[in-house]
Amino acid sequence: MTKEPTEIRVVSLSFGLGGVRIRADGRTGWAAWRILRRDHPRVARAAAVYLVTVVSLLVVIVTAAVLGGAQ
């Protein structure tokens, strides 16, 4: 009896202040996002929510600094 080869899939996420970096099956960018959304929809949604939250927070901080410094 021979065993069929097992398919190995790798998805990695890196969260940082600069955003989210995704690598899936050796692909990056939009191709990796598509793979992540297809295979792990909840993780993809969480990564998108994190990215929107970080960007919103940075916009609020910069706006407060600019408006606070102008007065």
C-alpha positions as CSV (number, residue, x, y, z in Angstrom):
1,M,0.0,0.0,0.0
2,T,1.3,3.4,-0.9
3,K,0.1,6.5,0.8
4,E,-1.0,9.4,-1.3
5,P,1.1,12.6,-0.9
6,T,-0.4,15.0,1.6
7,E,-0.9,18.6,0.5
8,I,0.7,21.1,2.8
9,R,-0.7,24.6,2.9
10,V,1.1,27.4,4.7
11,V,-0.5,30.7,5.7
12,S,1.4,33.3,7.8
13,L,0.2,36.6,9.1
14,S,2.4,39.4,10.5
15,F,0.6,42.2,12.4
16,G,2.4,45.5,13.0
17,L,1.8,49.2,13.1
18,G,2.5,49.4,9.4
19,G,-0.3,47.0,8.6
20,V,-0.8,43.3,7.9
21,R,1.6,41.2,5.8
22,I,0.2,38.0,4.5
23,R,1.9,35.1,2.8
24,A,0.0,32.0,1.7
25,D,1.3,29.1,-0.3
26,G,4.3,31.1,-1.4
27,R,2.2,34.0,-2.7
28,T,2.0,37.5,-1.3
29,G,-0.2,40.5,-1.9
30,W,-3.8,40.1,-3.3
31,A,-3.2,36.5,-4.2
32,A,-2.4,35.7,-0.6
33,W,-5.5,37.6,0.5
34,R,-7.7,35.6,-1.9
35,I,-6.3,32.3,-0.5
36,L,-6.7,33.5,3.1
37,R,-10.3,34.5,2.4
38,R,-11.1,31.2,0.8
39,D,-9.4,29.0,3.4
40,H,-9.8,31.1,6.6
41,P,-12.6,33.6,6.2
42,R,-12.7,34.6,9.9
43,V,-9.0,35.2,10.1
44,A,-9.2,37.3,7.0
45,R,-12.0,39.4,8.5
46,A,-10.1,39.8,11.7
47,A,-7.0,41.0,9.8
48,A,-9.1,43.5,7.8
49,V,-10.7,44.8,11.0
50,Y,-7.3,45.2,12.7
51,L,-6.0,47.1,9.7
52,V,-9.0,49.5,9.6
53,T,-8.7,50.0,13.4
54,V,-5.0,50.8,13.2
55,V,-5.5,53.2,10.3
56,S,-8.4,54.9,12.1
57,L,-6.4,55.3,15.3
58,L,-3.5,56.8,13.4
59,V,-5.8,59.3,11.7
60,V,-7.3,60.3,15.0
61,I,-3.8,60.8,16.6
62,V,-2.4,62.8,13.7
63,T,-5.6,64.9,13.5
64,A,-5.4,65.6,17.3
65,A,-1.8,66.5,17.0
66,V,-2.3,68.9,14.1
67,L,-5.4,70.6,15.6
68,G,-3.9,70.7,19.1
69,G,-0.6,72.2,17.8
70,A,-2.5,74.9,15.8
71,Q,-4.1,76.4,18.9
